[in-house]
Amino acid sequence: MKFKGKAWKFGADVDTDAIIPARYLNTSDPKELASHCMEDSSNPEFMKKMKPGDIIVAEKNFGCGSSREHAPIAIKTAGVYCVVARSFARIFYRNSFNMGLPIFESPEAVDNIKEGDEIEVDADAGVISVLSSGREFKIAPVPPFMQELIAAGGLMAYTKKKTGLS
């Protein structure tokens, strides 16, 4: 799996209320959730400016706060290819893979990516490349089982496919 897109930078401790504000949790429609993605963050204009395929790059503890699955659903449905952060809140980490949103931890990459940089994440090789500077950073490759979850669209879709219930 490779992901290539423009970097959008966010700070530390971006909580799930910043990713998808609680006032929009009266719907489970992924497109409606996505339309409000990052609305209460440091960049409330994110959805108006980002393009499908872009990549969120954040500091430590991305996705902290409540354990709602709506946050990775909103990010994924908004068209964000993946999220690279210094670290993730553990429940957000698990929810992201369950919802089919690829995420990667790399403090070194975060330190060397500027907003607007074109970056490529090679999940198979375990490399993040900053195309504008030519710098590369090693990341832990996504295990094959987790790649299957992502490729299937998340845990539920994966389970349906494996059990023949789709």
DSSP file (Angstrom, degrees, kcal/mol; ACC not computed):
  #  RESIDUE AA STRUCTURE BP1 BP2  ACC     N-H-->O    O-->H-N    N-H-->O    O-->H-N    TCO  KAPPA ALPHA  PHI   PSI    X-CA   Y-CA   Z-CA
    1    1 A M              0   0    0      0, 0.0   122,-2.3     0, 0.0   123,-0.8   0.000 360.0 360.0 360.0 130.5    0.0    0.0    0.0
    2    2 A K  E     -A  122   0A   0    120,-0.2     2,-0.4   121,-0.1   120,-0.2  -0.982 360.0-168.0-127.0 142.0    1.3    3.4   -0.9
    3    3 A F  E     -A  121   0A   0    118,-2.4   118,-3.4    -2,-0.4     2,-0.4  -0.997   6.0-178.5-129.6 129.8   -0.3    6.8   -0.1
    4    4 A K  E     +A  120   0A   0     -2,-0.4     2,-0.3   116,-0.2   116,-0.2  -0.993  24.7 112.0-133.1 128.2    0.8   10.0   -1.7
    5    5 A G  E     -A  119   0A   0    114,-2.4   114,-2.9    -2,-0.4     2,-0.3  -0.986  61.7 -61.3-173.8-179.3   -0.6   13.4   -0.9
    6    6 A K  E     -A  118   0A   0     -2,-0.3    49,-3.0   112,-0.2     2,-0.3  -0.605  52.0-120.5 -82.1 138.1   -0.3   16.9    0.5
    7    7 A A  E     -d   55   0B   0    110,-2.5   109,-2.8    -2,-0.3     2,-0.5  -0.629  20.5-166.8 -84.6 135.2    0.4   17.2    4.2
    8    8 A W  E     -d   56   0B   0     47,-2.3    49,-3.0    -2,-0.3     2,-0.3  -0.987  19.5-143.7-117.7 117.0   -1.9   19.1    6.6
    9    9 A K  E     +d   57   0B   0     -2,-0.5     2,-0.3    47,-0.2    49,-0.2  -0.620  21.3 175.7 -91.3 139.5   -0.3   19.7    9.9
   10   10 A F  E     -d   58   0B   0     47,-2.3    49,-0.9    -2,-0.3    52,-0.1  -0.946  23.9-120.1-134.5 156.8   -2.0   19.6   13.3
   11   11 A G        -     0   0    0     -2,-0.3    48,-1.0    47,-0.2     3,-0.4   0.217  44.2 -58.2 -81.7-158.6   -0.7   20.0   16.8
   12   12 A A  S    S+     0   0    0      1,-0.2    -1,-0.2    46,-0.2    49,-0.2  -0.462 108.2  19.0 -85.8 156.1   -0.6   17.8   19.9
   13   13 A D        +     0   0    0     47,-2.8     2,-0.8     1,-0.2    -1,-0.2   0.829  67.9 177.4  56.5  40.7   -3.6   16.3   21.7
   14   14 A V        -     0   0    0     -3,-0.4    49,-2.7    46,-0.4    50,-0.9  -0.658  20.8-152.9 -72.6 113.2   -6.1   16.7   18.9
   15   15 A D  B >>  -g   64   0C   0     -2,-0.8     4,-1.8    48,-0.2     3,-1.1  -0.373  26.5-104.1 -91.7 170.0   -9.1   15.1   20.5
   16   16 A T  H 3> S+     0   0    0     48,-2.5     4,-2.7     1,-0.3    49,-0.1   0.755 119.2  61.6 -65.4 -23.5  -12.1   13.4   18.9
   17   17 A D  H 34 S+     0   0    0     47,-0.2    -1,-0.3     2,-0.2    23,-0.2   0.802 106.1  46.4 -70.7 -28.2  -14.3   16.4   19.5
   18   18 A A  H <4 S+     0   0    0     -3,-1.1    22,-1.1     2,-0.2    23,-0.4   0.844 113.5  49.2 -77.0 -35.6  -11.9   18.5   17.3
   19   19 A I  H  < S-     0   0    0     -4,-1.8    19,-2.9     1,-0.3    20,-0.5   0.952 137.9  -0.1 -69.2 -49.9  -12.0   15.8   14.7
   20   20 A I  S  < S-     0   0    0     -4,-2.7    -1,-0.3    17,-0.2    -2,-0.2  -0.842  86.1-129.8-141.6 102.6  -15.8   15.4   14.6
   21   21 A P    >   -     0   0    0      0, 0.0     3,-2.2     0, 0.0     4,-0.1  -0.172  17.3-122.2 -56.9 141.9  -17.6   17.7   17.1
   22   22 A A  G >  S+     0   0    0      1,-0.3     3,-2.1     2,-0.2     4,-0.1   0.758 105.9  73.4 -56.8 -28.2  -20.2   16.1   19.3
   23   23 A R  G 3  S+     0   0    0      1,-0.3    -1,-0.3     2,-0.1     3,-0.3   0.663  97.1  50.9 -64.5 -12.7  -22.9   18.3   18.0
   24   24 A Y  G X  S+     0   0    0     -3,-2.2     3,-1.0     1,-0.2    -1,-0.3   0.312  79.9  96.0-103.6   7.6  -22.9   16.3   14.8
   25   25 A L  T <   +     0   0    0     -3,-2.1    -1,-0.2     1,-0.3    -2,-0.1   0.343  57.0  89.7 -83.0  10.1  -23.1   12.9   16.4
   26   26 A N  T 3  S+     0   0    0     -3,-0.3     2,-0.3    -4,-0.1    -1,-0.3   0.400  87.8  57.9 -82.7   3.9  -26.9   12.8   15.8
   27   27 A T    <   -     0   0    0     -3,-1.0    -3,-0.0     2,-0.1     0, 0.0  -0.947  56.8-165.9-129.0 152.8  -26.1   11.2   12.5
   28   28 A S        +     0   0    0     -2,-0.3    -1,-0.1     5,-0.0    -3,-0.1   0.249  53.0 124.1-114.3   8.5  -24.3    8.1   11.5
   29   29 A D     >  -     0   0    0      1,-0.2     4,-2.4     2,-0.1     3,-0.3  -0.591  54.9-150.2 -71.4 114.3  -24.1    9.1    7.8
   30   30 A P  H  > S+     0   0    0      0, 0.0     4,-2.7     0, 0.0    -1,-0.2   0.853  94.2  52.9 -56.3 -37.8  -20.4    9.0    7.0
   31   31 A K  H  > S+     0   0    0      2,-0.2     4,-1.6     1,-0.2    -2,-0.1   0.896 109.9  47.8 -67.0 -39.0  -20.7   11.7    4.3
   32   32 A E  H  4 S+     0   0    0     -3,-0.3     4,-0.5     2,-0.2    -1,-0.2   0.920 113.2  48.3 -66.0 -43.5  -22.4   14.1    6.8
   33   33 A L  H >< S+     0   0    0     -4,-2.4     3,-1.6     1,-0.2    -2,-0.2   0.929 109.9  53.0 -59.9 -45.6  -19.7   13.3    9.4
   34   34 A A  H >< S+     0   0    0     -4,-2.7     3,-1.8     1,-0.3    -1,-0.2   0.840  97.5  64.8 -61.1 -34.1  -17.0   13.9    6.9
   35   35 A S  T 3< S+     0   0    0     -4,-1.6    -1,-0.3     1,-0.3    -2,-0.2   0.701 108.6  41.3 -64.5 -16.7  -18.4   17.3    5.9
   36   36 A H  T X  S+     0   0    0     -3,-1.6     3,-2.0    -4,-0.5     4,-0.3   0.233  82.8 143.2-112.0  11.4  -17.6   18.5    9.5
   37   37 A C  T <  S-     0   0    0     -3,-1.8    10,-0.5     1,-0.3   -17,-0.2  -0.314  79.0  -3.2 -59.0 128.7  -14.2   16.8    9.8
   38   38 A M  T >  S+     0   0    0    -19,-2.9     3,-1.6   -20,-0.1     5,-0.3   0.609  89.1 138.6  66.1  16.3  -11.6   18.9   11.8
   39   39 A E  T <  S+     0   0    0     -3,-2.0    -2,-0.1   -20,-0.5   -20,-0.1   0.827  74.7  39.4 -61.1 -35.0  -14.2   21.7   12.1
   40   40 A D  T 3  S+     0   0    0    -22,-1.1    -1,-0.3    -4,-0.3   -21,-0.1   0.107 100.8  99.7-103.1  22.4  -13.3   22.4   15.7
   41   41 A S  S <  S-     0   0    0     -3,-1.6   -31,-0.0   -23,-0.4   -22,-0.0  -0.194  98.3 -83.6 -92.0-172.1   -9.5   21.9   15.2
   42   42 A S  S    S+     0   0    0      1,-0.3     3,-0.1     2,-0.1    -3,-0.1   0.598 128.5  47.5 -69.2 -10.6   -6.8   24.5   14.8
   43   43 A N    >   +     0   0    0     -5,-0.3     3,-2.0     1,-0.1    -1,-0.3  -0.668  62.9 170.1-131.2  77.9   -7.8   24.6   11.1
   44   44 A P  T 3  S+     0   0    0      0, 0.0     3,-0.3     0, 0.0     4,-0.1   0.656  78.3  61.2 -65.4 -13.5  -11.6   24.9   10.8
   45   45 A E  T >> S+     0   0    0      1,-0.2     4,-1.5     2,-0.1     3,-1.0   0.332  71.1 111.5 -90.8   6.3  -11.3   25.5    7.1
   46   46 A F  H X> S+     0   0    0     -3,-2.0     4,-3.1    -8,-0.3     3,-0.6   0.884  75.0  48.4 -48.6 -51.4   -9.7   22.0    6.5
   47   47 A M  H 34 S+     0   0    0    -10,-0.5    -1,-0.3    -3,-0.3    -2,-0.1   0.772 110.8  51.5 -66.4 -25.7  -12.6   20.5    4.6
   48   48 A K  H <4 S+     0   0    0     -3,-1.0    -1,-0.2    -4,-0.1    -2,-0.2   0.763 121.1  32.4 -79.1 -24.6  -12.9   23.5    2.3
   49   49 A K  H << S+     0   0    0     -4,-1.5    -2,-0.2    -3,-0.6    -3,-0.2   0.748  98.0  88.7-105.4 -29.7   -9.2   23.4    1.4
   50   50 A M     <  -     0   0    0     -4,-3.1    30,-0.0    -5,-0.3   -42,-0.0  -0.254  60.6-146.5 -72.2 160.0   -8.1   19.8    1.5
   51   51 A K    >   -     0   0    0    -45,-0.1     3,-2.2    28,-0.1   -45,-0.2  -0.953  33.8 -88.3-123.5 146.1   -8.4   17.5   -1.5
   52   52 A P  T 3  S+     0   0    0      0, 0.0    28,-0.2     0, 0.0    27,-0.1  -0.267 116.6  36.8 -51.6 133.7   -9.1   13.8   -1.5
   53   53 A G  T 3  S+     0   0    0     26,-3.4    27,-0.2     1,-0.4    26,-0.1   0.252  86.0 131.4 102.7 -10.6   -5.8   11.9   -1.1
   54   54 A D    <   -     0   0    0     -3,-2.2    27,-2.3   -49,-0.2    28,-0.5  -0.226  49.9-131.4 -70.6 168.3   -4.3   14.5    1.3
   55   55 A I  E     -de   7  82B   0    -49,-3.0   -47,-2.3    25,-0.2     2,-0.4  -0.974   3.6-136.4-128.8 132.6   -2.6   13.3    4.5
   56   56 A I  E     -de   8  83B   0     26,-1.7    28,-2.9    -2,-0.4     2,-0.4  -0.748  19.0-169.9 -86.6 133.7   -3.0   14.5    8.0
   57   57 A V  E     +de   9  84B   0    -49,-3.0   -47,-2.3    -2,-0.4     2,-0.3  -0.996  15.9 170.7-124.3 125.8    0.3   14.9    9.9
   58   58 A A  E     -de  10  85B   0     26,-2.5    28,-1.4    -2,-0.4   -47,-0.2  -0.883  30.9-116.3-137.6 163.1    0.0   15.6   13.7
   59   59 A E        -     0   0    0    -48,-1.0    28,-0.9   -49,-0.9    27,-0.6   0.246  65.9 -34.6 -77.0-152.5    2.0   15.8   16.9
   60   60 A K  S    S+     0   0    0     26,-0.2   -47,-2.8     1,-0.2   -46,-0.4  -0.257 116.4  17.4 -74.6 154.8    1.5   13.5   19.9
   61   61 A N  S >  S-     0   0    0    -49,-0.2     3,-1.1     1,-0.2    27,-0.3   0.804  73.3-176.2  62.3  37.4   -1.6   11.9   21.2
   62   62 A F  B 3   +h   88   0D   0     25,-2.3    27,-2.4    -3,-0.5    -1,-0.2  -0.448  67.8  23.2 -65.4 134.8   -3.8   12.3   18.0
   63   63 A G  T 3  S+     0   0    0    -49,-2.7    -1,-0.2    25,-0.2   -48,-0.2   0.691  84.6 154.1  84.3  20.8   -7.3   11.1   18.6
   64   64 A C  B <   +g   15   0C   0     -3,-1.1   -48,-2.5   -50,-0.9     2,-0.4  -0.177  36.5  51.9 -71.4 173.7   -7.4   11.4   22.3
   65   65 A G  S    S+     0   0    0    -50,-0.2    27,-0.1   -49,-0.1   -51,-0.0  -0.775  98.7  14.8 102.0-144.4  -10.7   11.9   24.2
   66   66 A S  S    S-     0   0    0     -2,-0.4   -50,-0.2     1,-0.1    26,-0.0  -0.206  71.0-121.1 -69.8 161.2  -13.8    9.8   23.8
   67   67 A S        +     0   0    0      4,-0.0    -1,-0.1     3,-0.0    -2,-0.0   0.176  55.4 150.0 -89.6  18.4  -13.6    6.5   22.1
   68   68 A R    >   -     0   0    0      1,-0.2     3,-0.8     2,-0.1    27,-0.0  -0.226  44.0-148.6 -60.6 137.4  -16.1    7.3   19.3
   69   69 A E  T 3> S+     0   0    0      1,-0.2     4,-1.6     2,-0.1    -1,-0.2   0.590  86.7  84.7 -76.5 -11.9  -15.6    5.5   16.0
   70   70 A H  H 3> S+     0   0    0      1,-0.2     4,-2.8     2,-0.2    -1,-0.2   0.811  79.2  65.2 -61.2 -30.4  -17.0    8.5   14.3
   71   71 A A  H <> S+     0   0    0     -3,-0.8     4,-2.1     2,-0.2    -1,-0.2   0.966 106.6  36.8 -63.9 -55.7  -13.6   10.2   14.3
   72   72 A P  H  > S+     0   0    0      0, 0.0     4,-2.6     0, 0.0     5,-0.2   0.852 116.3  55.9 -66.5 -29.2  -11.7    7.8   12.0
   73   73 A I  H  X S+     0   0    0     -4,-1.6     4,-2.8     2,-0.2     5,-0.3   0.938 108.2  47.6 -63.5 -45.0  -14.9    7.4    9.9
   74   74 A A  H  X S+     0   0    0     -4,-2.8     4,-1.7     2,-0.2    -1,-0.2   0.919 114.2  46.6 -61.8 -44.3  -15.1   11.2    9.3
   75   75 A I  H  X>S+     0   0    0     -4,-2.1     5,-1.7    -5,-0.2     4,-0.6   0.949 115.9  44.4 -63.4 -49.5  -11.4   11.4    8.4
   76   76 A K  H ><5S+     0   0    0     -4,-2.6     3,-1.4     1,-0.2    -2,-0.2   0.930 114.6  47.6 -62.4 -47.5  -11.5    8.4    6.0
   77   77 A T  H 3<5S+     0   0    0     -4,-2.8    -1,-0.2     1,-0.3    -2,-0.2   0.780 101.7  65.5 -68.7 -25.9  -14.8    9.5    4.3
   78   78 A A  H 3<5S-     0   0    0     -4,-1.7    -1,-0.3    -5,-0.3    -2,-0.2   0.714 121.9-107.1 -65.4 -19.1  -13.4   13.0    3.9
   79   79 A G  T <<5 +     0   0    0     -3,-1.4   -26,-3.4    -4,-0.6     2,-0.3   0.484  66.4 152.2 105.2   4.8  -10.9   11.4    1.6
   80   80 A V      < -     0   0    0     -5,-1.7    -1,-0.3   -28,-0.2   -25,-0.2  -0.550  36.2-151.3 -68.6 127.3   -7.8   11.6    3.8
   81   81 A Y        -     0   0    0    -27,-2.3     2,-0.3    -2,-0.3   -26,-0.2   0.910  64.1 -31.1 -68.2 -42.7   -5.5    8.8    2.7
   82   82 A C  E     -e   55   0B   0    -28,-0.5   -26,-1.7    19,-0.1     2,-0.4  -0.970  54.9-115.5-165.3 171.9   -3.9    8.3    6.0
   83   83 A V  E     -ef  56 103B   0     19,-1.7    21,-2.5    -2,-0.3     2,-0.5  -0.987  18.1-167.0-124.3 132.5   -2.7   10.0    9.2
   84   84 A V  E     +ef  57 104B   0    -28,-2.9   -26,-2.5    -2,-0.4     2,-0.3  -0.979  22.2 161.7-115.3 128.5    0.9   10.2   10.3
   85   85 A A  E     -ef  58 105B   0     19,-2.5    21,-2.3    -2,-0.5   -26,-0.2  -0.954  53.7-116.5-143.7 162.5    1.5   11.3   13.9
   86   86 A R  S    S-     0   0    0    -28,-1.4     2,-0.3   -27,-0.6   -26,-0.2   0.905 100.8 -21.8 -61.5 -42.1    4.1   11.4   16.6
   87   87 A S        -     0   0    0    -28,-0.9   -25,-2.3    19,-0.1     2,-0.3  -0.971  63.8-136.1-162.2 162.6    1.7    9.1   18.6
   88   88 A F  B     -h   62   0D   0     -2,-0.3   -25,-0.2   -27,-0.3     2,-0.2  -0.912  30.5-103.2-122.7 149.0   -1.9    8.2   18.7
   89   89 A A     >  -     0   0    0    -27,-2.4     4,-2.4    -2,-0.3     3,-0.2  -0.528  40.9-122.0 -62.6 139.3   -4.3    7.6   21.6
   90   90 A R  H  > S+     0   0    0      1,-0.2     4,-2.2     2,-0.2     5,-0.2   0.873 108.7  49.3 -59.7 -42.5   -4.6    3.9   21.9
   91   91 A I  H  > S+     0   0    0      1,-0.2     4,-2.7     2,-0.2    -1,-0.2   0.884 111.8  49.6 -67.6 -35.7   -8.4    3.7   21.3
   92   92 A F  H  > S+     0   0    0      2,-0.2     4,-2.6   -29,-0.2    -1,-0.2   0.900 108.1  55.3 -65.9 -39.7   -8.2    5.9   18.2
   93   93 A Y  H  X S+     0   0    0     -4,-2.4     4,-1.6     2,-0.2    -2,-0.2   0.947 112.9  40.8 -55.9 -50.8   -5.4    3.6   17.0
   94   94 A R  H  X S+     0   0    0     -4,-2.2     4,-2.3     1,-0.2    -2,-0.2   0.926 114.7  51.1 -66.5 -45.6   -7.6    0.5   17.3
   95   95 A N  H  X S+     0   0    0     -4,-2.7     4,-1.9     1,-0.2    -1,-0.2   0.866 105.3  58.3 -60.5 -36.3  -10.7    2.3   15.9
   96   96 A S  H  X>S+     0   0    0     -4,-2.6     5,-3.3     1,-0.2     4,-0.7   0.945 109.8  41.3 -61.2 -49.1   -8.7    3.5   12.9
   97   97 A F  H ><5S+     0   0    0     -4,-1.6     3,-0.7     1,-0.2    -1,-0.2   0.895 112.7  55.2 -66.2 -38.0   -7.8    0.1   11.8
   98   98 A N  H 3<5S+     0   0    0     -4,-2.3    57,-2.6     1,-0.2    58,-0.6   0.823 113.1  42.5 -62.8 -29.8  -11.2   -1.3   12.6
   99   99 A M  H 3<5S-     0   0    0     -4,-1.9    -1,-0.2    55,-0.3    -2,-0.2   0.478 120.6-108.2 -94.5  -4.6  -12.7    1.4   10.3
  100  100 A G  T <<5S+     0   0    0     -3,-0.7    -3,-0.2    -4,-0.7    54,-0.1   0.709  71.1 139.9  87.0  21.1  -10.1    0.9    7.6
  101  101 A L      < -     0   0    0     -5,-3.3    -1,-0.2    -6,-0.2     2,-0.2  -0.880  47.8-136.5 -99.3 115.2   -8.1    4.2    8.1
  102  102 A P        -     0   0    0      0, 0.0   -19,-1.7     0, 0.0     2,-0.3  -0.512  26.8-179.1 -71.8 133.9   -4.3    3.7    7.8
  103  103 A I  E     -f   83   0B   0     -2,-0.2     2,-0.4   -21,-0.2   -19,-0.2  -0.971   8.1-166.6-134.3 150.6   -2.3    5.4   10.5
  104  104 A F  E     -f   84   0B   0    -21,-2.5   -19,-2.5    -2,-0.3     2,-0.5  -0.999  13.2-142.1-141.1 137.0    1.5    5.6   11.1
  105  105 A E  E     +f   85   0B   0     -2,-0.4    35,-0.4   -21,-0.2   -19,-0.2  -0.875  35.4 144.8-101.4 128.0    3.6    6.7   14.0
  106  106 A S     >  -     0   0    0    -21,-2.3     4,-2.4    -2,-0.5     5,-0.2  -0.581  23.7-176.5-162.3  94.6    6.9    8.6   13.2
  107  107 A P  H  > S+     0   0    0      0, 0.0     4,-2.2     0, 0.0     5,-0.1   0.889  90.7  53.5 -57.4 -39.1    8.2   11.4   15.4
  108  108 A E  H  > S+     0   0    0      2,-0.2     4,-0.9     1,-0.2     5,-0.1   0.914 109.6  46.4 -65.1 -43.2   11.1   12.0   13.0
  109  109 A A  H >> S+     0   0    0      1,-0.2     3,-1.0     2,-0.2     4,-0.8   0.938 111.0  52.1 -64.3 -45.8    8.8   12.3   10.0
  110  110 A V  H >< S+     0   0    0     -4,-2.4     3,-0.8     1,-0.3    -1,-0.2   0.903 108.0  52.7 -56.9 -41.8    6.5   14.7   11.9
  111  111 A D  H 3< S+     0   0    0     -4,-2.2    -1,-0.3     1,-0.2    -2,-0.2   0.742 115.8  40.4 -64.4 -23.1    9.4   16.8   12.8
  112  112 A N  H << S+     0   0    0     -3,-1.0     2,-0.5    -4,-0.9    -1,-0.2   0.338  94.7  90.3-113.4   5.3   10.5   17.1    9.2
  113  113 A I    <<  -     0   0    0     -4,-0.8     2,-0.3    -3,-0.8     6,-0.0  -0.899  56.8-161.8-105.0 130.4    7.2   17.5    7.4
  114  114 A K    >   -     0   0    0     -2,-0.5     3,-2.4     1,-0.1  -107,-0.3  -0.789  36.8 -87.1-105.0 152.4    5.9   21.0    6.8
  115  115 A E  T 3  S+     0   0    0     -2,-0.3  -107,-0.2     1,-0.3     3,-0.1  -0.337 117.4  25.7 -55.7 134.1    2.3   21.8    5.9
  116  116 A G  T 3  S+     0   0    0   -109,-2.8    -1,-0.3     1,-0.3  -108,-0.1   0.204  87.2 137.3  93.9 -14.9    1.9   21.6    2.1
  117  117 A D    <   -     0   0    0     -3,-2.4  -110,-2.5  -111,-0.1     2,-0.6  -0.343  57.4-123.8 -60.7 143.3    4.8   19.2    1.6
  118  118 A E  E     -A    6   0A   0   -112,-0.2    13,-1.9    -3,-0.1    14,-0.7  -0.822  40.5-179.6 -86.6 122.6    4.0   16.4   -0.8
  119  119 A I  E     -AB   5 130A   0   -114,-2.9  -114,-2.4    -2,-0.6     2,-0.4  -0.888  21.1-154.2-126.5 157.3    4.6   13.1    1.0
  120  120 A E  E     -AB   4 129A   0      9,-2.5     9,-3.2    -2,-0.3     2,-0.6  -0.998   4.1-160.1-130.5 132.7    4.5    9.5    0.2
  121  121 A V  E     -AB   3 128A   0   -118,-3.4  -118,-2.4    -2,-0.4     2,-0.8  -0.958   1.5-165.5-113.5 118.4    3.9    6.7    2.7
  122  122 A D  E  >> -AB   2 127A   0      5,-3.3     4,-1.9    -2,-0.6     5,-1.8  -0.866   5.5-176.6-103.7  99.0    4.9    3.2    1.6
  123  123 A A  T  45S+     0   0    0   -122,-2.3    19,-1.1    -2,-0.8    -1,-0.2   0.809  80.4  52.6 -68.5 -30.4    3.2    0.9    4.1
  124  124 A D  T  45S+     0   0    0   -123,-0.8    -1,-0.2     1,-0.2  -122,-0.1   0.932 117.9  34.6 -70.9 -46.1    4.8   -2.2    2.7
  125  125 A A  T  45S-     0   0    0   -124,-0.2    -2,-0.2     2,-0.1    -1,-0.2   0.681 106.3-124.6 -82.8 -18.6    8.4   -1.0    2.8
  126  126 A G  T  <5 +     0   0    0     -4,-1.9    13,-2.6     1,-0.2     2,-0.4   0.934  63.9 131.6  74.3  47.5    7.9    1.0    6.0
  127  127 A V  E   < -BC 122 138A   0     -5,-1.8    -5,-3.3    11,-0.3     2,-0.5  -0.997  43.9-161.0-137.4 134.7    9.1    4.4    4.6
  128  128 A I  E     -BC 121 137A   0      9,-2.9     9,-2.5    -2,-0.4     2,-0.5  -0.975  19.1-162.9-108.4 125.2    7.7    7.9    4.7
  129  129 A S  E     -BC 120 136A   0     -9,-3.2    -9,-2.5    -2,-0.5     2,-0.9  -0.926  16.6-150.7-112.1 131.6    9.2   10.1    2.0
  130  130 A V  E >>> -BC 119 135A   0      5,-2.9     4,-2.4    -2,-0.5     3,-0.9  -0.870  16.2-164.5 -95.1 102.1    9.1   13.9    1.9
  131  131 A L  T 345S+     0   0    0    -13,-1.9    -1,-0.2    -2,-0.9   -12,-0.1   0.802  81.1  57.2 -64.4 -32.0    9.2   14.4   -1.8
  132  132 A S  T 345S+     0   0    0    -14,-0.7    -1,-0.3     1,-0.2   -13,-0.1   0.815 121.7  26.2 -69.9 -29.2   10.0   18.1   -1.7
  133  133 A S  T <45S-     0   0    0     -3,-0.9    -2,-0.2     2,-0.2    -1,-0.2   0.583  98.6-127.4-108.4 -13.6   13.2   17.5    0.4
  134  134 A G  T  <5 +     0   0    0     -4,-2.4    -3,-0.2     1,-0.3     2,-0.2   0.518  59.9 143.2  78.9   3.8   14.0   13.9   -0.7
  135  135 A R  E   < -C  130   0A   0     -5,-0.7    -5,-2.9   -23,-0.1     2,-0.4  -0.500  33.0-159.8 -79.9 147.8   14.2   12.9    3.0
  136  136 A E  E     -C  129   0A   0     -7,-0.2     2,-0.4    -2,-0.2    -7,-0.2  -0.959   5.4-164.2-129.2 147.7   13.0    9.4    4.0
  137  137 A F  E     -C  128   0A   0     -9,-2.5    -9,-2.9    -2,-0.4     2,-0.2  -0.997  19.9-125.8-134.7 132.3   12.0    8.1    7.4
  138  138 A K  E     +C  127   0A   0     -2,-0.4     2,-0.3   -11,-0.2   -11,-0.3  -0.527  29.8 177.9 -76.7 140.5   11.6    4.5    8.5
  139  139 A I        -     0   0    0    -13,-2.6   -33,-0.1    -2,-0.2     3,-0.0  -0.918  41.8 -88.5-132.5 161.5    8.3    3.4   10.1
  140  140 A A        -     0   0    0    -35,-0.4   -14,-0.2    -2,-0.3   -35,-0.1  -0.588  51.0-117.4 -69.0 125.8    7.1    0.1   11.2
  141  141 A P        -     0   0    0      0, 0.0   -17,-0.2     0, 0.0   -18,-0.1  -0.320  30.8-103.7 -61.8 149.2    5.5   -1.6    8.3
  142  142 A V        -     0   0    0    -19,-1.1     5,-0.1     1,-0.1   -16,-0.0  -0.628  42.7-111.8 -73.9 125.9    1.8   -2.4    8.7
  143  143 A P     >  -     0   0    0      0, 0.0     4,-2.3     0, 0.0     3,-0.4  -0.220  26.0-111.4 -58.1 149.3    1.4   -6.1    9.4
  144  144 A P  H  > S+     0   0    0      0, 0.0     4,-2.1     0, 0.0     5,-0.1   0.859 117.0  53.5 -52.5 -40.9   -0.2   -8.1    6.6
  145  145 A F  H  > S+     0   0    0      1,-0.2     4,-1.8     2,-0.2     5,-0.1   0.921 109.6  47.8 -62.3 -42.5   -3.4   -8.8    8.7
  146  146 A M  H  > S+     0   0    0     -3,-0.4     4,-2.3     1,-0.2    -1,-0.2   0.872 109.2  54.2 -66.4 -35.6   -3.8   -5.1    9.4
  147  147 A Q  H  X S+     0   0    0     -4,-2.3     4,-2.9     1,-0.2    -1,-0.2   0.878 105.9  53.2 -64.0 -36.2   -3.3   -4.4    5.6
  148  148 A E  H  X S+     0   0    0     -4,-2.1     4,-2.1    -5,-0.2     6,-0.2   0.903 107.6  51.0 -64.1 -40.3   -6.1   -6.8    4.9
  149  149 A L  H  X>S+     0   0    0     -4,-1.8     5,-2.9     2,-0.2     4,-0.9   0.938 113.4  44.8 -59.8 -47.1   -8.4   -4.9    7.3
  150  150 A I  H ><5S+     0   0    0     -4,-2.3     3,-1.0     1,-0.2    -2,-0.2   0.939 112.7  50.2 -63.2 -48.0   -7.6   -1.7    5.6
  151  151 A A  H 3<5S+     0   0    0     -4,-2.9    -1,-0.2     1,-0.3    -2,-0.2   0.843 110.3  51.0 -61.5 -33.9   -8.0   -3.1    2.0
  152  152 A A  H 3<5S-     0   0    0     -4,-2.1    -1,-0.3    -5,-0.2    -2,-0.2   0.680 122.0-106.6 -76.7 -16.8  -11.3   -4.6    3.0
  153  153 A G  T <<5S-     0   0    0     -3,-1.0    -3,-0.2    -4,-0.9     2,-0.2   0.550  76.0 -39.7 100.9  10.1  -12.5   -1.3    4.3
  154  154 A G  S  ><S-     0   0    0     -5,-2.9     4,-2.4    -6,-0.2   -55,-0.3  -0.615  81.5 -58.5 125.7 175.5  -12.4   -2.1    8.0
  155  155 A L  H  > S+     0   0    0    -57,-2.6     4,-2.8     1,-0.2     5,-0.2   0.886 126.9  50.0 -62.6 -44.3  -13.1   -5.0   10.4
  156  156 A M  H  > S+     0   0    0    -58,-0.6     4,-2.5     2,-0.2    -1,-0.2   0.938 114.2  44.5 -63.5 -46.3  -16.8   -5.4    9.7
  157  157 A A  H  > S+     0   0    0      1,-0.2     4,-2.3     2,-0.2    -1,-0.2   0.894 114.0  51.1 -64.2 -39.3  -16.2   -5.6    5.9
  158  158 A Y  H  X S+     0   0    0     -4,-2.4     4,-2.6     2,-0.2    -2,-0.2   0.926 111.0  47.8 -61.7 -46.1  -13.2   -7.9    6.4
  159  159 A T  H  X S+     0   0    0     -4,-2.8     4,-2.3     2,-0.2     6,-0.3   0.913 111.1  50.3 -64.0 -43.9  -15.3  -10.2    8.6
  160  160 A K  H  X>S+     0   0    0     -4,-2.5     5,-1.7     1,-0.2     4,-0.9   0.918 112.3  48.1 -59.6 -43.1  -18.2  -10.3    6.2
  161  161 A K  H  <5S+     0   0    0     -4,-2.3     3,-0.4     1,-0.2    -2,-0.2   0.922 113.5  46.4 -63.9 -44.7  -15.8  -11.1    3.4
  162  162 A K  H  <5S+     0   0    0     -4,-2.6    -1,-0.2     1,-0.2    -2,-0.2   0.823 117.6  42.3 -69.7 -31.6  -14.1  -13.9    5.3
  163  163 A T  H  <5S-     0   0    0     -4,-2.3    -1,-0.2    -5,-0.2    -2,-0.2   0.506 109.2-119.8 -94.3  -4.2  -17.3  -15.5    6.5
  164  164 A G  T  <5S+     0   0    0     -4,-0.9    -3,-0.2    -3,-0.4    -4,-0.1   0.699  76.8 124.6  76.3  18.5  -19.1  -15.1    3.2
  165  165 A L      <       0   0    0     -5,-1.7    -4,-0.2    -6,-0.3    -5,-0.1   0.358 360.0 360.0 -91.3   6.3  -21.8  -12.9    4.6
  166  166 A S              0   0    0     -6,-0.8    -1,-0.2    -7,-0.1    -5,-0.1   0.503 360.0 360.0 -80.7 360.0  -21.3  -10.0    2.2
